[in-house]
């Protein structure tokens, strides 16, 4: 009881501190409920068991009481509860029953369904600005403190001073038997504004699914849209839209597009996503209008197939060169980088892969992008991608580089790539702007990266290719690590006749984090120390130089 009292005092202190500077959006939402909803949802008459008046001696105390009754709380309505709704689910308007009740046409995708009863308020409705303010509060994670959007922006937008990403109709969702739809936004930008935002998004799948198609719909004001994949539930990542990337070793790349795209994976391949899978959505919008507010949205249709249909898992990676510096001389500046998978990572990231497609990315100063395979001695071998040519196919007659529509090259028969030899990528830039630029996230910065989609084995795909496999030296037979994933420490059991072994732990970028020698002991103890959650790679090397590698998960 003492703990709860202290927690309440702390919340009230934070609330009062914040109000001294500006009015919190959560308090504005409470005021809207008081003006439009409290006649049916008061202390004395809490219709459907919902009290939106709140208890307390001050407005702040009452608002805090209502906040605790609706945010993250299951509704009384059995139909909504069975669908996993909450009165207000931070970051998820589609799962917020209270917004669905007050929506009344603002969001075309959120009509009340059978069993969800009548809309709120029973007589009349909230204005579009009021409804949008509630929606924005939820989209940004329903925070107790702070202002998530300036109300004047919403006033101007709904007064006719705005543009919408989808002014007519929103994109149709897949039939439930074929897949489901995700939505990011809306979020609003002032004239000539720019925003890059992230959104953690947990799926509703109760079992494993195979994803064979991803359709992304966004407006031509979008600079890019990226889907990432968390390897863990990402509990430390806040709900709702956020500015910080908040990515660690356990985040994988799924797909990236610079314009509306329909990504259809090759037959018998798929992304394999586990139950309650967690994605991270990344949207970068630029408001090219100089006098209108812009409402930014992205719709993502995810299509699935029967589990077991795919015989190979589709994988994807973003491969950047962040060490770029482009002076504003107006001259052609060339930046390049070599990507190689060392032998000690072979069991984690194969040196032999089979590329399905490759696409590049720069910002506005980009003037070209090419990718070569390398020979064993590091010399260039084959030019496999040219961003100045249609479809990324090299040797076109009239090359032209459009940084906003850089092509993706698809290899119908998959392209064998030896990452042990390496890949060389080169970008050209012409900076005629006011100052030098380097790597950065906004359109005023620059980037150099390419995305690659691939499989590690082509068995069952009916291609004229064979895979290369790597055999583990028999001397390491019997190596075991447990627990894996580990929390505080893990133990690596070694074969009794292995002798002295050197242990090395690296992150996925190859940086050495720990090293030790077993001194002929039959085991090696790995301490977590300050390692953050994620995927790590370790190697064992005996005195003859023979090596074994595997991965270690830290939870």
C-alpha positions as CSV (number, residue, x, y, z in Angstrom):
1,X,0.0,0.0,0.0
2,X,2.9,2.3,0.9
3,X,4.5,1.6,-2.5
4,X,1.3,2.5,-4.4
5,X,0.9,5.7,-2.4
6,X,4.5,6.7,-3.2
7,X,4.0,5.8,-6.9
8,X,0.8,8.0,-7.0
9,X,2.7,10.9,-5.4
10,X,5.5,10.5,-7.9
11,X,3.1,10.6,-10.9
12,X,1.3,13.6,-9.5
13,X,4.7,15.4,-9.0
14,X,5.7,14.7,-12.6
15,X,2.3,15.7,-13.9
16,X,2.4,19.1,-12.0
17,X,6.0,19.7,-13.1
18,X,5.1,19.1,-16.7
19,X,2.0,21.4,-16.5
20,X,4.1,24.2,-15.3
21,X,5.7,24.3,-18.7
22,X,2.9,23.3,-21.1
23,X,-0.4,21.4,-21.1
24,X,0.0,17.7,-21.6
25,X,-1.9,16.1,-24.4
26,X,-3.2,13.5,-21.9
27,X,-4.9,16.4,-20.0
28,X,-6.4,17.7,-23.2
29,X,-7.8,14.3,-23.9
30,X,-9.3,14.2,-20.4
31,X,-10.9,17.7,-21.0
32,X,-12.5,16.4,-24.3
33,X,-13.9,13.4,-22.4
34,X,-15.4,15.8,-19.8
35,X,-17.0,18.0,-22.4
36,X,-18.4,15.2,-24.6
37,X,-18.6,11.9,-22.7
38,X,-19.0,12.5,-19.0
39,X,-22.8,12.8,-19.2
40,X,-22.9,9.0,-19.7
41,X,-19.6,8.0,-18.1
42,X,-19.6,9.9,-14.7
43,X,-18.8,8.7,-11.2
44,X,-22.5,8.3,-10.5
45,X,-23.5,6.9,-13.9
46,X,-20.5,4.9,-15.4
47,X,-22.3,3.5,-18.5
48,X,-20.9,0.1,-19.4
49,X,-18.7,0.3,-16.3
50,X,-16.6,3.1,-17.7
51,X,-16.0,6.2,-15.6
52,X,-14.4,9.0,-17.5
53,X,-14.9,11.7,-14.8
54,X,-12.4,10.2,-12.4
55,X,-12.0,10.5,-8.6
56,X,-10.0,13.2,-6.8
57,X,-10.2,16.7,-5.4
58,X,-8.5,18.4,-8.4
59,X,-8.6,18.2,-12.1
60,X,-5.1,16.8,-12.2
61,X,-6.0,14.0,-9.7
62,X,-9.2,13.1,-11.6
63,X,-7.3,13.1,-15.0
64,X,-4.7,10.8,-13.5
65,X,-7.4,8.5,-12.2
66,X,-9.1,8.2,-15.6
67,X,-5.7,7.6,-17.2
68,X,-5.1,4.6,-15.0
69,X,-8.6,3.3,-15.8
70,X,-8.3,3.4,-19.5
71,X,-4.6,3.1,-20.6
72,X,-3.6,-0.6,-20.9
73,X,-6.9,-1.7,-19.4
74,X,-9.2,-4.3,-21.0
75,X,-12.7,-3.1,-21.8
76,X,-15.9,-4.5,-20.3
77,X,-17.3,-5.3,-23.8
78,X,-16.8,-9.0,-24.3
79,X,-16.5,-8.7,-28.1
80,X,-13.8,-6.1,-27.9
81,X,-12.0,-7.9,-25.1
82,X,-11.9,-11.2,-27.1
83,X,-10.2,-9.3,-30.0
84,X,-7.4,-8.2,-27.7
85,X,-8.5,-4.6,-27.5
86,X,-7.8,-2.2,-24.6
87,X,-9.7,1.0,-23.9
88,X,-6.5,2.7,-24.9
89,X,-3.6,0.6,-26.2
90,X,-0.5,2.8,-26.5
91,X,0.7,3.0,-30.1
92,X,-2.1,1.0,-31.5
93,X,-5.2,2.9,-32.5
94,X,-6.6,-0.2,-34.2
95,X,-6.6,-2.0,-30.8
96,X,-8.0,1.0,-28.8
97,X,-11.7,0.4,-28.2
98,X,-12.4,3.8,-26.8
99,X,-11.1,5.5,-30.0
100,X,-13.1,3.1,-32.1
101,X,-16.2,4.2,-30.2
102,X,-15.6,7.9,-30.8
103,X,-14.2,7.5,-34.3
104,X,-17.5,7.9,-36.3
105,X,-15.9,8.1,-39.7
106,X,-12.5,9.8,-39.1
107,X,-10.6,6.6,-39.7
108,X,-12.1,4.6,-42.6
109,X,-10.7,1.3,-41.4
110,X,-12.3,1.4,-37.9
111,X,-16.0,1.0,-38.1
112,X,-17.8,-0.6,-35.2
113,X,-18.7,-4.2,-35.7
114,X,-21.4,-6.5,-34.4
115,X,-21.2,-6.8,-30.6
116,X,-19.3,-3.6,-30.1
117,X,-22.5,-1.7,-29.5
118,X,-23.3,2.0,-30.4
119,X,-20.8,4.8,-31.0
120,X,-19.9,7.5,-28.4
121,X,-21.2,10.0,-27.6
122,X,-24.8,8.7,-28.0
123,X,-26.0,12.2,-29.1
124,X,-23.7,14.2,-31.3
125,X,-20.0,13.5,-31.8
126,X,-16.5,15.0,-31.2
127,X,-15.2,17.4,-33.8
128,X,-12.6,16.1,-36.2
129,X,-9.9,18.0,-34.4
130,X,-10.9,16.5,-31.0
131,X,-11.0,13.0,-32.5
132,X,-7.6,13.5,-34.2
133,X,-6.1,14.8,-31.0
134,X,-7.2,11.6,-29.2
135,X,-5.9,9.5,-32.1
136,X,-2.5,11.3,-32.1
137,X,-2.1,10.8,-28.4
138,X,-2.6,7.0,-28.9
139,X,-0.4,6.9,-32.0
140,X,2.5,8.5,-30.0
141,X,2.1,5.9,-27.2
142,X,-0.6,7.6,-25.0
143,X,2.1,9.3,-22.8
144,X,1.1,10.8,-19.4
145,X,3.4,13.7,-19.9
146,X,4.3,16.0,-22.8
147,X,2.6,17.4,-25.9
148,X,2.6,14.9,-28.9
149,X,1.2,17.4,-31.4
150,X,0.5,21.1,-31.5
151,X,-3.3,21.4,-31.6
152,X,-3.0,24.4,-34.1
153,X,-1.6,22.0,-36.7
154,X,-4.7,19.9,-36.4
155,X,-6.9,23.0,-36.5
156,X,-5.2,24.2,-39.7
157,X,-5.4,20.8,-41.3
158,X,-9.1,20.3,-40.7
159,X,-9.8,23.8,-41.7
160,X,-8.7,22.9,-45.2
161,X,-5.0,23.9,-45.0
162,X,-3.7,20.4,-45.4
163,X,-2.9,17.5,-47.7
164,X,-3.4,13.8,-47.0
165,X,-1.2,10.8,-48.1
166,X,-4.5,9.1,-49.2
167,X,-7.0,11.8,-49.9
168,X,-9.6,9.6,-51.5
169,X,-9.6,6.0,-50.2
170,X,-7.2,4.1,-48.0
171,X,-5.6,0.9,-49.6
172,X,-7.7,-2.2,-49.3
173,X,-6.5,-4.8,-46.8
174,X,-6.0,-8.4,-47.8
175,X,-8.7,-10.9,-47.3
176,X,-8.2,-12.4,-43.8
177,X,-7.6,-15.8,-45.4
178,X,-4.7,-14.3,-47.3
179,X,-3.0,-12.0,-44.8
180,X,-3.4,-8.8,-42.8
181,X,-2.8,-5.1,-42.9
182,X,-0.5,-2.9,-40.8
183,X,-0.7,0.8,-40.6
184,X,1.9,3.4,-39.5
185,X,0.5,6.9,-38.7
186,X,-0.9,9.2,-39.3
187,X,1.5,11.9,-38.2
188,X,1.5,15.5,-39.2
189,X,4.2,17.8,-40.5
190,X,4.3,21.6,-40.9
191,X,5.0,23.0,-44.4
192,X,8.5,22.1,-45.6
193,X,8.9,19.8,-42.6
194,X,10.6,16.4,-42.4
195,X,10.2,13.5,-40.0
196,X,11.8,10.1,-39.7
197,X,9.9,7.9,-37.2
198,X,10.0,4.4,-35.9
199,X,7.1,2.2,-34.5
200,X,7.4,-1.1,-32.7
201,X,4.6,-3.3,-34.0
202,X,3.6,-6.7,-32.5
203,X,1.6,-9.0,-34.8
204,X,-1.4,-11.0,-33.7
205,X,-0.3,-14.4,-35.1
206,X,-0.7,-17.2,-32.5
207,X,1.6,-19.6,-34.4
208,X,4.4,-19.6,-37.0
209,X,3.6,-18.0,-40.3
210,X,5.3,-17.9,-43.7
211,X,5.2,-14.5,-45.4
212,X,5.6,-14.6,-49.2
213,X,4.5,-11.1,-50.1
214,X,4.7,-7.6,-48.7
215,X,2.9,-4.7,-50.3
216,X,3.8,-1.2,-49.2
217,X,1.5,1.8,-50.1
218,X,2.7,5.3,-49.3
219,X,2.6,8.7,-51.0
220,X,5.2,10.3,-53.2
221,X,6.1,12.5,-50.3
222,X,7.8,9.5,-48.7
223,X,11.6,9.3,-48.8
224,X,11.8,5.7,-47.7
225,X,10.0,3.0,-45.7
226,X,11.9,0.2,-44.0
227,X,10.7,-2.9,-42.1
228,X,13.0,-4.3,-39.4
229,X,12.6,-7.5,-37.4
230,X,13.2,-7.7,-33.7
231,X,14.8,-11.0,-32.6
232,X,13.2,-10.5,-29.1
233,X,9.9,-9.1,-27.8
234,X,11.8,-5.7,-27.5
235,X,10.2,-5.0,-24.1
236,X,12.6,-2.1,-23.5
237,X,11.5,-0.3,-26.6
238,X,8.6,2.1,-25.9
239,X,5.2,1.8,-27.5
240,X,4.1,4.3,-30.1
241,X,5.9,6.5,-32.6
242,X,9.4,7.5,-31.6
243,X,12.3,9.4,-33.0
244,X,15.1,7.2,-31.7
245,X,16.1,4.2,-33.7
246,X,16.7,2.1,-30.5
247,X,18.2,-0.8,-32.5
248,X,20.7,-3.2,-31.0
249,X,22.3,-6.5,-32.2
250,X,19.0,-8.3,-32.1
251,X,17.4,-6.3,-35.0
252,X,17.3,-7.7,-38.5
253,X,16.5,-6.0,-41.8
254,X,13.4,-7.2,-43.7
255,X,12.7,-4.9,-46.6
256,X,13.2,-1.3,-47.8
257,X,11.3,0.7,-50.4
258,X,11.6,4.2,-51.8
259,X,8.2,4.2,-53.5
260,X,5.0,2.2,-53.4
261,X,6.1,-1.4,-53.9
262,X,4.8,-5.0,-54.1
263,X,7.5,-7.4,-52.9
264,X,6.6,-10.9,-54.0
265,X,9.1,-13.5,-52.9
266,X,10.1,-16.3,-55.3
267,X,8.1,-19.5,-55.2
268,X,8.9,-21.9,-52.4
269,X,10.6,-19.1,-50.3
270,X,9.2,-17.1,-47.5
271,X,10.1,-15.1,-44.4
272,X,9.6,-17.3,-41.3
273,X,8.0,-15.3,-38.5
274,X,7.3,-16.8,-35.1
275,X,4.2,-16.4,-32.8
276,X,3.4,-12.8,-31.8
277,X,6.2,-11.6,-34.0
278,X,7.5,-8.1,-33.4
279,X,8.5,-5.8,-36.2
280,X,9.9,-2.3,-36.2
281,X,8.5,0.1,-38.9
282,X,10.6,3.1,-40.1
283,X,9.0,5.9,-42.1
284,X,10.7,8.9,-43.5
285,X,8.4,11.6,-44.9
286,X,9.3,15.0,-46.4
287,X,6.6,17.7,-46.7
288,X,7.4,19.2,-50.1
289,X,4.5,21.7,-49.7
290,X,5.5,25.2,-48.6
291,X,2.1,26.2,-47.4
292,X,0.1,23.1,-46.3
293,X,0.2,20.7,-43.3
294,X,0.9,17.1,-44.4
295,X,-0.8,14.0,-43.0
296,X,1.6,11.1,-43.4
297,X,0.6,7.5,-43.5
298,X,1.9,4.1,-44.6
299,X,-0.1,1.0,-45.2
300,X,1.6,-2.4,-45.3
301,X,-0.3,-5.5,-46.6
302,X,1.4,-8.7,-45.4
303,X,0.4,-11.9,-47.3
304,X,0.9,-15.4,-45.9
305,X,0.9,-18.9,-47.2
306,X,0.3,-22.3,-45.6
307,X,3.2,-23.2,-43.2
308,X,5.4,-25.8,-44.9
309,X,4.9,-24.3,-48.4
310,X,8.4,-22.7,-48.4
311,X,11.5,-24.9,-48.7
312,X,14.0,-22.1,-48.2
313,X,13.9,-19.1,-45.9
314,X,14.4,-15.7,-47.5
315,X,16.9,-13.5,-45.7
316,X,17.8,-9.9,-46.2
317,X,20.5,-7.4,-45.0
318,X,21.3,-3.7,-45.3
319,X,25.0,-3.2,-46.0
320,X,26.1,0.3,-45.4
321,X,29.3,2.3,-45.8
322,X,28.9,4.9,-43.0
323,X,32.4,6.4,-43.5
324,X,31.5,8.9,-46.2
325,X,32.4,12.5,-46.5
326,X,31.3,14.6,-49.4
327,X,32.8,18.2,-49.7
328,X,30.6,20.9,-51.4
329,X,33.0,21.5,-54.3
330,X,30.6,20.6,-57.0
331,X,33.0,17.9,-58.3
332,X,32.3,14.2,-58.6
333,X,33.3,12.5,-55.3
334,X,33.7,8.7,-55.2
335,X,33.2,6.7,-52.0
336,X,33.7,3.0,-51.8
337,X,33.9,0.0,-49.4
338,X,34.6,-3.7,-49.5
339,X,32.4,-6.2,-47.7
340,X,33.8,-9.5,-46.7
341,X,32.7,-12.4,-44.5
342,X,35.7,-13.8,-42.7
343,X,36.1,-17.5,-42.3
344,X,35.5,-17.5,-38.6
345,X,31.9,-16.3,-39.2
346,X,31.2,-19.0,-41.8
347,X,28.9,-21.0,-39.5
348,X,26.8,-17.9,-38.6
349,X,26.9,-15.9,-41.9
350,X,27.7,-18.2,-44.8
351,X,30.4,-17.2,-47.3
352,X,28.3,-18.7,-50.1
353,X,24.9,-17.1,-50.6
354,X,22.4,-16.9,-53.5
355,X,21.1,-13.4,-54.2
356,X,17.5,-12.8,-55.3
357,X,17.7,-9.1,-55.6
358,X,19.9,-6.1,-54.9
359,X,18.9,-2.4,-54.5
360,X,21.0,0.7,-53.5
361,X,20.2,3.9,-51.6
362,X,21.7,7.4,-51.5
363,X,20.3,10.9,-50.8
364,X,20.0,13.9,-53.1
365,X,23.7,14.3,-53.9
366,X,24.0,10.8,-55.2
367,X,25.2,10.5,-58.8
368,X,25.8,6.8,-59.2
369,X,26.0,3.4,-57.5
370,X,27.8,0.3,-58.7
371,X,28.5,-3.1,-57.1
372,X,31.1,-5.7,-58.2
373,X,32.0,-9.2,-57.0
374,X,35.7,-9.7,-56.2
375,X,38.2,-12.4,-57.0
376,X,40.1,-14.2,-54.3
377,X,43.0,-11.7,-54.6
378,X,40.6,-8.8,-54.1
379,X,40.5,-7.7,-57.7
380,X,37.2,-6.7,-59.3
381,X,35.5,-9.6,-61.1
382,X,32.0,-8.9,-62.3
383,X,29.9,-5.7,-62.3
384,X,26.5,-7.1,-61.0
385,X,24.6,-3.8,-60.3
386,X,24.4,-0.4,-61.8
387,X,21.9,2.0,-60.2
388,X,22.0,4.3,-63.3
389,X,20.6,1.6,-65.6
390,X,17.0,0.3,-65.9
391,X,16.5,-2.7,-63.6
392,X,20.0,-2.2,-62.2
393,X,21.4,-4.2,-65.1
394,X,24.8,-2.9,-66.1
395,X,26.0,-1.7,-69.6
396,X,22.8,0.3,-70.5
397,X,23.1,2.6,-73.5
398,X,21.9,5.8,-71.7
399,X,22.7,5.7,-68.0
400,X,20.8,8.0,-65.7
401,X,20.9,8.1,-61.9
402,X,17.7,9.1,-60.1
403,X,18.3,9.0,-56.3
404,X,14.6,9.0,-55.6
405,X,13.9,5.9,-57.8
406,X,17.1,3.8,-57.7
407,X,16.3,0.5,-59.3
408,X,16.2,-3.0,-57.8
409,X,17.9,-5.7,-59.7
410,X,16.2,-9.1,-59.5
411,X,18.0,-12.4,-60.4
412,X,15.4,-14.9,-61.5
413,X,17.8,-17.8,-61.2
414,X,19.5,-16.4,-58.1
415,X,23.1,-15.1,-58.3
416,X,25.7,-17.2,-56.5
417,X,27.9,-14.8,-54.4
418,X,31.1,-15.7,-52.6
419,X,31.2,-13.3,-49.6
420,X,34.5,-14.8,-48.5
421,X,36.1,-13.1,-51.6
422,X,33.9,-10.1,-50.9
423,X,31.7,-7.5,-52.6
424,X,32.9,-4.0,-53.6
425,X,30.4,-1.2,-53.8
426,X,31.0,2.3,-55.1
427,X,28.9,5.5,-55.0
428,X,29.5,8.8,-56.7
429,X,28.2,12.2,-55.4
430,X,28.1,15.8,-56.6
431,X,27.6,18.1,-53.7
432,X,26.6,21.5,-55.0
433,X,25.0,22.5,-51.7
434,X,25.9,25.1,-49.1
435,X,28.1,22.8,-46.9
436,X,29.9,19.5,-46.8
437,X,27.8,16.5,-45.9
438,X,28.5,13.1,-44.2
439,X,26.4,10.0,-43.3
440,X,23.2,10.9,-41.6
441,X,19.4,10.1,-41.5
442,X,17.8,13.3,-42.9
443,X,17.6,14.4,-46.5
444,X,20.2,17.1,-45.7
445,X,22.7,14.3,-45.0
446,X,23.9,11.6,-47.2
447,X,23.8,7.8,-47.2
448,X,25.6,4.9,-49.0
449,X,24.1,1.5,-48.6
450,X,22.6,-1.4,-50.5
451,X,20.0,-4.0,-49.6
452,X,20.4,-7.7,-50.6
453,X,17.8,-10.4,-50.4
454,X,19.1,-14.0,-50.5
455,X,18.9,-17.6,-49.5
456,X,21.7,-19.7,-48.2
457,X,20.6,-22.9,-49.9
458,X,18.8,-23.5,-53.2
459,X,17.7,-27.1,-52.6
460,X,14.1,-27.5,-53.7
461,X,14.0,-24.3,-55.7
462,X,14.5,-26.1,-59.1
463,X,17.5,-23.9,-60.0
464,X,20.7,-24.9,-61.8
465,X,22.8,-24.1,-58.8
466,X,24.4,-26.1,-56.0
467,X,25.2,-25.0,-52.4
468,X,28.5,-25.2,-50.7
469,X,28.6,-26.7,-47.2
470,X,31.2,-26.4,-44.5
471,X,32.2,-29.4,-42.4
472,X,33.1,-29.0,-38.7
473,X,36.5,-30.4,-37.9
474,X,35.9,-33.7,-36.0
475,X,38.2,-32.5,-33.2
476,X,35.3,-30.2,-32.1
477,X,32.7,-32.9,-32.1
478,X,31.0,-32.7,-28.7
479,X,31.3,-29.0,-28.1
480,X,28.2,-27.8,-26.2
481,X,27.1,-24.4,-24.8
482,X,24.4,-24.0,-22.2
483,X,22.3,-22.1,-21.4
484,X,21.9,-20.5,-24.8
485,X,20.3,-18.0,-24.6
486,X,22.1,-17.0,-21.5
487,X,21.2,-14.5,-18.8
488,X,24.3,-14.0,-16.5
489,X,26.7,-16.7,-17.7
490,X,27.1,-19.7,-20.0
491,X,29.3,-22.8,-20.0
492,X,31.0,-24.2,-23.0
493,X,31.8,-27.9,-22.6
494,X,34.8,-29.1,-24.6
495,X,35.9,-32.6,-25.8
496,X,38.3,-34.2,-23.3
497,X,41.1,-34.5,-25.8
498,X,40.9,-31.0,-27.2
499,X,43.7,-29.5,-25.1
500,X,44.3,-25.8,-24.7
501,X,41.8,-23.7,-26.5
502,X,41.5,-19.9,-27.0
503,X,37.9,-18.5,-26.7
504,X,37.0,-15.2,-28.5
505,X,33.6,-13.4,-28.3
506,X,32.7,-10.9,-31.0
507,X,29.7,-8.8,-31.9
508,X,28.0,-9.1,-35.3
509,X,30.3,-6.4,-36.7
510,X,33.4,-8.6,-35.8
511,X,34.6,-6.5,-32.9
512,X,36.4,-8.5,-30.1
513,X,34.5,-8.2,-26.8
514,X,36.1,-11.0,-24.7
515,X,39.0,-13.5,-25.0
516,X,40.3,-16.2,-22.7
517,X,42.2,-19.5,-22.7
518,X,40.9,-22.7,-21.0
519,X,44.3,-23.9,-19.8
520,X,43.4,-27.5,-20.5
521,X,40.2,-27.3,-18.5
522,X,37.2,-29.3,-20.0
523,X,35.1,-26.2,-20.0
524,X,35.0,-22.4,-20.6
525,X,32.8,-20.1,-18.5
526,X,31.5,-17.0,-20.3
527,X,30.5,-14.2,-18.1
528,X,27.9,-11.7,-19.3
529,X,29.4,-8.7,-17.5
530,X,27.8,-5.6,-19.3
531,X,26.8,-7.3,-22.5
532,X,23.5,-5.9,-23.8
533,X,20.8,-8.3,-25.1
534,X,21.5,-9.5,-28.6
535,X,23.3,-12.0,-30.8
536,X,27.0,-12.6,-30.4
537,X,29.5,-14.8,-32.2
538,X,32.2,-16.9,-30.6
539,X,35.2,-18.9,-31.9
540,X,37.3,-21.7,-30.4
541,X,40.8,-22.1,-31.7
542,X,43.2,-24.9,-30.7
543,X,47.0,-24.8,-30.6
544,X,47.1,-26.2,-34.2
545,X,45.0,-23.3,-35.5
546,X,41.9,-25.4,-36.1
547,X,38.7,-23.3,-35.5
548,X,35.1,-23.7,-34.4
549,X,32.5,-21.0,-34.5
550,X,28.9,-20.6,-33.2
551,X,26.5,-18.0,-32.0
552,X,25.6,-17.0,-28.4
553,X,22.3,-15.3,-27.6
554,X,22.1,-13.0,-24.5
555,X,18.7,-12.3,-23.0
